[in-house]
């Protein structure tokens, strides 16, 4: 196997980026980018630290990532599995990226910057939902914002009905847990009870 070993070699293979791919990158949240963020119900949260990297799915009602100002985004940390992989990384290394998706749109928006984990009571109270507050919020100081080429979404056919597969053909969480633990955790009961557990712990 042959691998690229230098930036120069990479440039020789791919050439120069196109002009639109450069001018779209700015260091603030422009109005058109703000419109995209406010319509997005899903974000991939990427973090890094000495111990490793993490990419975590985050979702809520459209606009759940709040635009505090032209250079600040705030994302509530809703209930999850308490692994805290992303939050641990942010505490150790602030380099963070938000990637916004909107169902039906082939465009992706990325915001890169430096994040902190905030537990200010008044801020958390402002994100309260169904009587429950997030235990923390991720505050991202934006350094770069740009939209992504649509080709990846188009190639994947992500929003096309004929690209969807039967969920029953995908290994379920219960099945994966059962196989990984030799039947000690998970199984059909886990999958059957999951919808009710989720409905009681959504926020």
Secondary structure, 3 states (H helix, E strand, C coil): CCCCCCHHHHHHHHCCCCHHHHHCCECCCCHHHHHHHHHCCEEEEEEEECCEEEEEEEECCCCCEEEEECCEEEEECCCCCCCCHHHHHHHHCCEEEEEEECCCCCCEEEEEEEEEEECCHHHHHHCCECCECCCCEEEEEEEEEEEECCHHHHHHCCCCHHHCCCHHHCCCHHHHHHHHCCCCCCCHHHHHHHHHHHHHCCC
